[in-house]
Amino acid sequence: MSAHTGTRSFDVIVVGLGGLGSAAAWHLARSGRRVLGLEQFAFGHDRGASHDTSRILRHSYHRPDYVRLTRHAYADWSDLERESGERLVTRTGGVDLCPEGSAIPLDDYTGSLDAENIPYELLTAADVAERWPRISPPPDVTALYQERTSIVPAAQSVAAMQRLAGVHGATLMDRTPVLSVRQSADGVEVTTPHARYSAGQVVLCADAWANTLLEPLGTTIPLTVLDQQVTYFEPDDPAGFAPEVFPVWIWLDDPSFFGFPCYGEATVKAGEDCGGPEVDPGDRTGTTDPAMLERLSAFMAERFPGSGRPVRSKRCLYTLTPDRDFVLGPVPGADRVLVGLGAAHAYKFAPTLGRMLAELAAVPALADTEPYTTFRLDRPALTDAGYAAHWMT
């Protein structure tokens, strides 16, 4: 309905329909709420952080609270598989490779897994090379293997959550940028170029564009947006990199790299964590960065012999908070607006964070309980101008 002729009303409006926003729309609609979802770009676009093929689902994390949250992540992915009727989780096992003197202490991982009683194996470099001949670690590497590490498909699962949101009655609109979000005593008003909408609450999952809508509400989040690059390599023998025989892997050092077995095609995907340049999300070329490609290719040739030549690269946004923790909670002074932001490691948690946002919309008092308090908007990392950013996880 035109803004000049009236205002359509909903219980909740979700702004941004990437992984977190689509999950929130699904859970909100499934709970019986009248939901409107607004996406500024076309559905399935590649301008954010929820496109392309694969993401890592894993228990191994640097803090016990994240490991605890991964238990919910596995359960919520199973829930999504059951309701969608699609197979979304491909178990491969995962190996974290930690050289001596690493910038990311392996003890943080083992201690966190121990605290949550998640089993794992510690392996020497020789053990790794024997179990996975396509990995060539240096002698000083200690590896952590966790058998439940898996791959989840990014674009496919976003589409599945959007479809289920619609099944439960949500109205989802693409190519509909939000110009403003305003809270009043009666609710929240959302304005787009062609219409005005009202709701009791707004769930803002705009990621790199979040501050555009938060600043008029009196809040900003200190975000750094990087133009991440991943590259697909063509192995000489794809069977040696098949998910049945080759794991998801992470190189725990600075720089930190990560990669996958062949998944859906005869290529292996790899990337450097937080390796891209800072960028304005609205002003990107999308072209391959040759320096990033050279750095990753050299690492792959040395540590994964036979992984082959690079055949294509893709870009995506890393939207980072100073502490690299999520943002999940109400806006101070505008508590009808809830923010969900994943800090460039949330896709594995997308169904879980969407559920948590839906539950928070239903029960606002949850904002004062764990784990929400860890991710609140007024924590020191987001309010202290002198906070030293650290992104190694």
Wavefront OBJ file of the C-alpha trace (Angstrom):
o trace
v 0.000 0.000 0.000
v 1.340 3.438 -0.879
v 2.679 5.555 1.939
v 0.350 8.268 0.631
v -2.797 6.174 1.079
v -2.217 4.203 4.259
v 0.059 2.031 6.341
v 0.063 -1.769 6.464
v 0.574 -3.271 9.910
v 2.442 -6.376 11.056
v 3.507 -7.862 14.355
v 7.199 -7.883 13.394
v 9.135 -6.484 10.449
v 12.463 -8.134 9.624
v 14.911 -5.868 7.800
v 17.541 -7.808 5.850
v 16.944 -11.342 4.599
v 20.367 -12.936 4.616
v 21.038 -15.935 6.842
v 20.060 -14.347 10.177
v 17.112 -12.357 8.854
v 15.663 -15.290 6.923
v 16.021 -17.501 9.984
v 14.300 -14.881 12.151
v 11.456 -14.533 9.643
v 10.984 -18.300 9.572
v 10.912 -18.683 13.353
v 8.720 -15.634 13.886
v 6.173 -16.757 11.295
v 6.222 -20.316 12.617
v 5.358 -18.964 16.067
v 2.221 -17.344 14.673
v 3.427 -13.744 14.323
v 2.371 -11.618 11.330
v 5.735 -11.044 9.660
v 6.969 -8.753 6.915
v 10.504 -9.338 5.627
v 12.259 -6.657 3.573
v 15.433 -7.217 1.533
v 17.143 -4.324 -0.263
v 18.598 -6.508 -3.036
v 17.177 -9.380 -5.104
v 16.656 -12.686 -3.331
v 19.750 -14.843 -3.798
v 22.044 -11.852 -4.335
v 25.811 -12.034 -3.799
v 26.397 -8.599 -2.273
v 26.433 -9.599 1.399
v 27.621 -12.588 3.401
v 25.017 -15.347 2.923
v 25.577 -16.420 -0.680
v 27.710 -19.040 -2.459
v 27.983 -22.710 -1.617
v 29.479 -23.713 1.702
v 29.960 -22.719 5.332
v 31.522 -24.586 8.271
v 29.430 -26.056 11.086
v 31.645 -27.048 14.014
v 31.907 -27.524 17.763
v 35.527 -26.360 18.049
v 35.630 -22.794 19.365
v 37.855 -20.627 21.514
v 35.345 -20.099 24.371
v 33.000 -22.428 26.266
v 29.944 -20.213 25.664
v 30.365 -20.556 21.909
v 30.894 -24.312 22.199
v 27.695 -24.434 24.271
v 25.890 -22.516 21.540
v 27.089 -24.986 18.897
v 25.025 -27.688 20.599
v 21.954 -25.613 19.781
v 23.262 -24.974 16.264
v 23.402 -28.684 15.425
v 19.899 -29.183 16.826
v 18.500 -26.200 14.932
v 20.047 -27.310 11.635
v 18.393 -30.705 12.173
v 15.110 -28.901 12.791
v 15.528 -26.977 9.530
v 16.308 -30.186 7.648
v 13.197 -31.889 9.024
v 10.838 -29.037 8.182
v 12.330 -28.226 4.778
v 12.708 -31.837 3.673
v 16.176 -30.968 2.372
v 19.532 -32.437 3.285
v 21.580 -29.478 4.461
v 24.296 -30.898 6.746
v 27.165 -32.898 5.252
v 29.436 -34.370 7.927
v 33.120 -34.489 6.986
v 34.956 -34.182 10.283
v 37.196 -31.209 10.862
v 40.860 -30.691 11.672
v 42.266 -27.525 13.256
v 45.982 -27.238 12.458
v 47.968 -25.310 15.058
v 51.700 -24.636 14.531
v 53.987 -24.101 17.504
v 53.735 -20.537 18.812
v 50.434 -19.966 17.047
v 48.646 -16.633 17.440
v 45.519 -18.678 18.279
v 46.319 -20.920 21.280
v 45.086 -24.474 20.847
v 44.582 -24.665 24.617
v 41.682 -22.233 24.243
v 39.965 -24.735 21.971
v 40.690 -27.876 23.966
v 39.775 -26.199 27.239
v 36.479 -24.972 25.816
v 35.603 -28.371 24.373
v 36.533 -30.043 27.674
v 34.305 -27.626 29.583
v 31.340 -28.712 27.462
v 32.267 -32.424 27.311
v 32.686 -32.447 23.535
v 35.041 -35.268 22.466
v 38.013 -34.643 20.186
v 41.390 -36.112 19.201
v 44.808 -34.477 19.369
v 47.095 -35.491 16.517
v 50.727 -34.969 15.612
v 51.817 -33.772 12.192
v 52.729 -37.340 11.319
v 49.269 -38.523 12.370
v 47.667 -35.910 10.129
v 49.789 -36.811 7.110
v 49.029 -40.498 7.573
v 45.280 -40.044 7.959
v 44.918 -37.412 5.208
v 47.738 -37.792 2.642
v 46.597 -34.611 0.880
v 47.633 -32.525 3.911
v 51.309 -31.708 4.385
v 51.693 -30.039 7.804
v 55.023 -28.808 9.168
v 56.543 -31.023 11.887
v 55.660 -28.624 14.723
v 51.900 -28.783 14.104
v 49.487 -30.142 16.668
v 46.030 -30.857 15.267
v 42.618 -31.065 16.866
v 40.144 -33.388 15.142
v 36.406 -33.231 15.863
v 34.253 -35.787 14.112
v 31.005 -33.784 13.871
v 32.411 -30.862 11.846
v 30.217 -30.449 8.774
v 29.422 -28.334 5.726
v 26.163 -26.422 5.348
v 25.076 -24.766 2.070
v 24.690 -20.999 2.352
v 22.483 -19.964 -0.561
v 20.396 -23.144 -0.462
v 19.605 -22.863 3.232
v 18.740 -19.146 2.977
v 16.252 -20.051 0.245
v 14.864 -22.887 2.390
v 14.272 -20.584 5.366
v 12.646 -17.959 3.155
v 10.370 -20.601 1.651
v 9.353 -21.871 5.094
v 8.704 -18.333 6.323
v 6.298 -17.952 3.434
v 4.651 -21.298 4.170
v 3.931 -19.999 7.678
v 2.356 -16.824 6.328
v 5.220 -14.308 6.205
v 5.254 -11.676 3.475
v 8.762 -11.373 2.033
v 9.740 -8.618 -0.402
v 13.027 -8.200 -2.237
v 14.385 -5.120 -4.002
v 12.845 -3.097 -1.178
v 15.423 -0.975 0.658
v 14.438 0.464 4.014
v 14.939 4.216 4.255
v 14.150 4.694 7.933
v 13.086 2.955 11.128
v 11.342 5.126 13.728
v 10.120 4.041 17.148
v 7.145 5.670 18.854
v 5.146 4.920 21.974
v 2.810 2.739 19.909
v 5.322 0.732 17.870
v 7.789 1.095 15.039
v 7.332 2.656 11.619
v 9.395 1.461 8.663
v 9.614 3.503 5.472
v 10.623 2.219 2.030
v 10.726 4.158 -1.263
v 7.137 3.212 -2.072
v 5.367 2.385 1.193
v 5.192 2.835 4.920
v 4.697 -0.070 7.350
v 4.043 -0.293 11.083
v 4.782 -3.074 13.546
v 5.080 -3.780 17.220
v 8.755 -4.643 16.723
v 11.512 -4.598 14.132
v 14.285 -7.178 13.837
v 17.239 -5.500 12.120
v 19.588 -7.936 10.365
v 21.171 -5.489 7.935
v 24.779 -6.512 8.710
v 27.183 -4.093 6.964
v 24.345 -1.603 6.402
v 23.089 -1.691 10.013
v 24.418 1.703 11.097
v 22.538 3.500 8.339
v 19.311 2.644 10.167
v 20.676 2.649 13.726
v 22.219 6.119 13.720
v 18.862 7.968 13.559
v 17.817 5.881 16.587
v 20.755 7.315 18.556
v 23.002 4.249 18.344
v 25.864 3.074 16.172
v 27.966 -0.075 16.341
v 31.718 0.262 15.700
v 31.906 -2.019 12.667
v 34.781 -2.812 10.341
v 33.686 -4.182 6.966
v 36.204 -6.260 5.001
v 35.914 -7.485 1.419
v 36.672 -11.166 1.984
v 37.799 -13.416 -0.879
v 37.487 -17.169 -1.253
v 38.972 -19.177 -4.100
v 38.110 -22.496 -5.717
v 40.980 -24.782 -6.715
v 40.860 -27.644 -9.215
v 42.639 -30.709 -7.768
v 44.479 -33.140 -10.011
v 42.635 -36.038 -8.341
v 39.270 -34.886 -6.941
v 38.667 -38.296 -5.346
v 41.481 -37.545 -2.906
v 39.592 -34.466 -1.736
v 36.145 -36.049 -1.552
v 34.176 -35.322 1.664
v 34.301 -38.998 2.579
v 38.108 -38.932 2.819
v 39.102 -35.281 3.282
v 38.063 -32.974 6.148
v 37.086 -29.390 6.608
v 40.241 -27.690 7.916
v 41.323 -24.491 9.665
v 44.884 -23.178 9.994
v 45.067 -21.621 13.469
v 47.624 -18.872 13.108
v 47.966 -15.351 11.769
v 47.202 -15.314 8.901
v 44.471 -17.884 9.448
v 43.230 -19.944 6.519
v 40.320 -22.356 6.123
v 39.072 -24.789 3.522
v 36.713 -27.525 2.443
v 36.738 -30.822 0.605
v 35.085 -31.085 -2.802
v 31.453 -30.154 -2.297
v 28.938 -30.210 -5.110
v 31.662 -29.978 -7.757
v 35.231 -31.156 -8.396
v 36.881 -28.162 -6.721
v 38.127 -27.346 -3.229
v 37.303 -23.993 -1.683
v 39.673 -22.088 0.601
v 40.067 -18.599 2.005
v 41.924 -16.385 4.457
v 40.027 -15.299 7.556
v 39.892 -11.495 7.858
v 42.295 -11.191 4.944
v 40.457 -8.662 2.808
v 40.735 -4.871 2.597
v 38.379 -2.535 4.433
v 35.558 -1.489 2.143
v 32.395 0.566 1.852
v 29.679 -2.085 1.349
v 28.005 0.081 -1.263
v 31.181 0.643 -3.283
v 32.821 -2.655 -4.264
v 34.241 -3.855 -7.557
v 33.718 -7.597 -7.003
v 36.950 -8.311 -8.864
v 39.631 -10.776 -7.732
v 42.382 -9.337 -5.528
v 45.662 -10.669 -7.013
v 47.686 -10.275 -3.795
v 45.142 -12.228 -1.765
v 44.998 -14.887 -4.466
v 48.787 -15.226 -4.556
v 49.029 -15.517 -0.750
v 46.339 -18.192 -0.567
v 47.625 -20.101 -3.602
v 51.130 -20.294 -2.130
v 49.744 -21.629 1.144
v 47.588 -24.217 -0.622
v 50.468 -25.440 -2.792
v 52.682 -25.865 0.269
v 50.211 -27.409 2.719
v 47.737 -29.151 0.407
v 49.767 -30.622 -2.465
v 47.566 -31.676 -5.320
v 44.890 -29.091 -4.552
v 45.563 -27.708 -8.012
v 45.322 -24.385 -9.752
v 42.851 -21.649 -8.797
v 39.902 -21.538 -11.171
v 37.707 -18.765 -9.718
v 37.373 -16.440 -6.754
v 34.348 -14.866 -5.097
v 33.968 -11.950 -2.702
v 31.767 -11.586 0.374
v 31.538 -9.123 3.243
v 33.007 -9.653 6.696
v 31.218 -7.283 9.091
v 33.283 -7.319 12.273
v 32.663 -6.027 15.777
v 35.776 -5.059 17.787
v 35.561 -8.215 19.943
v 34.163 -10.364 17.110
v 31.208 -11.307 19.271
v 27.696 -11.268 17.874
v 25.227 -8.447 18.396
v 21.905 -9.779 19.620
v 19.506 -7.595 21.534
v 17.415 -4.434 21.786
v 18.679 -1.013 20.785
v 19.272 1.136 23.901
v 16.527 3.760 24.006
v 14.607 2.048 21.193
v 13.856 -1.348 22.668
v 11.231 -2.273 20.092
v 14.103 -2.598 17.594
v 16.149 -5.789 17.962
v 19.509 -6.211 16.240
v 21.012 -9.438 14.959
v 24.564 -9.244 13.590
v 26.923 -12.170 13.136
v 30.454 -10.671 13.222
v 31.576 -12.787 10.247
v 31.310 -16.198 11.886
v 27.591 -16.665 12.445
v 26.359 -18.661 9.475
v 26.802 -21.925 11.371
v 24.499 -20.402 13.999
v 21.966 -18.858 11.589
v 18.955 -21.066 12.485
v 19.830 -20.694 16.182
v 20.253 -16.921 16.170
v 17.051 -16.558 14.168
v 15.231 -18.614 16.793
v 16.787 -16.562 19.595
v 15.698 -13.304 17.962
v 12.156 -14.664 17.622
v 12.145 -15.728 21.270
v 13.490 -12.342 22.344
v 10.733 -10.609 20.381
v 8.185 -12.707 22.277
v 9.835 -12.344 25.704
v 11.851 -9.084 25.937
v 13.044 -9.955 29.472
v 15.340 -12.573 27.897
v 17.675 -9.675 27.039
v 18.858 -9.766 30.660
v 19.748 -13.472 30.584
v 22.589 -15.488 29.097
v 23.613 -15.786 26.359
v 21.930 -12.540 25.300
v 23.846 -10.454 27.849
v 27.161 -11.405 26.211
v 25.945 -10.003 22.900
v 24.155 -6.841 24.048
v 24.619 -3.529 22.264
v 25.871 -1.629 25.321
v 28.796 -3.919 26.181
v 32.227 -2.270 26.590
v 33.586 -3.511 23.270
v 30.866 -1.530 21.502
v 30.809 1.558 23.727
v 34.446 2.107 24.774
v 36.233 4.103 22.082
v 39.571 2.811 23.375
v 38.693 -0.864 23.078
v 41.442 -2.711 21.166
v 39.932 -4.748 18.350
v 40.843 -8.438 18.142
v 39.423 -10.789 15.554
v 41.355 -14.033 16.023
v 38.940 -16.829 16.910
l 1 2 3 4 5 6 7 8 9 10 11 12 13 14 15 16 17 18 19 20 21 22 23 24 25 26 27 28 29 30 31 32 33 34 35 36 37 38 39 40 41 42 43 44 45 46 47 48 49 50 51 52 53 54 55 56 57 58 59 60 61 62 63 64 65 66 67 68 69 70 71 72 73 74 75 76 77 78 79 80 81 82 83 84 85 86 87 88 89 90 91 92 93 94 95 96 97 98 99 100 101 102 103 104 105 106 107 108 109 110 111 112 113 114 115 116 117 118 119 120 121 122 123 124 125 126 127 128 129 130 131 132 133 134 135 136 137 138 139 140 141 142 143 144 145 146 147 148 149 150 151 152 153 154 155 156 157 158 159 160 161 162 163 164 165 166 167 168 169 170 171 172 173 174 175 176 177 178 179 180 181 182 183 184 185 186 187 188 189 190 191 192 193 194 195 196 197 198 199 200 201 202 203 204 205 206 207 208 209 210 211 212 213 214 215 216 217 218 219 220 221 222 223 224 225 226 227 228 229 230 231 232 233 234 235 236 237 238 239 240 241 242 243 244 245 246 247 248 249 250 251 252 253 254 255 256 257 258 259 260 261 262 263 264 265 266 267 268 269 270 271 272 273 274 275 276 277 278 279 280 281 282 283 284 285 286 287 288 289 290 291 292 293 294 295 296 297 298 299 300 301 302 303 304 305 306 307 308 309 310 311 312 313 314 315 316 317 318 319 320 321 322 323 324 325 326 327 328 329 330 331 332 333 334 335 336 337 338 339 340 341 342 343 344 345 346 347 348 349 350 351 352 353 354 355 356 357 358 359 360 361 362 363 364 365 366 367 368 369 370 371 372 373 374 375 376 377 378 379 380 381 382 383 384 385 386 387 388 389 390 391 392 393
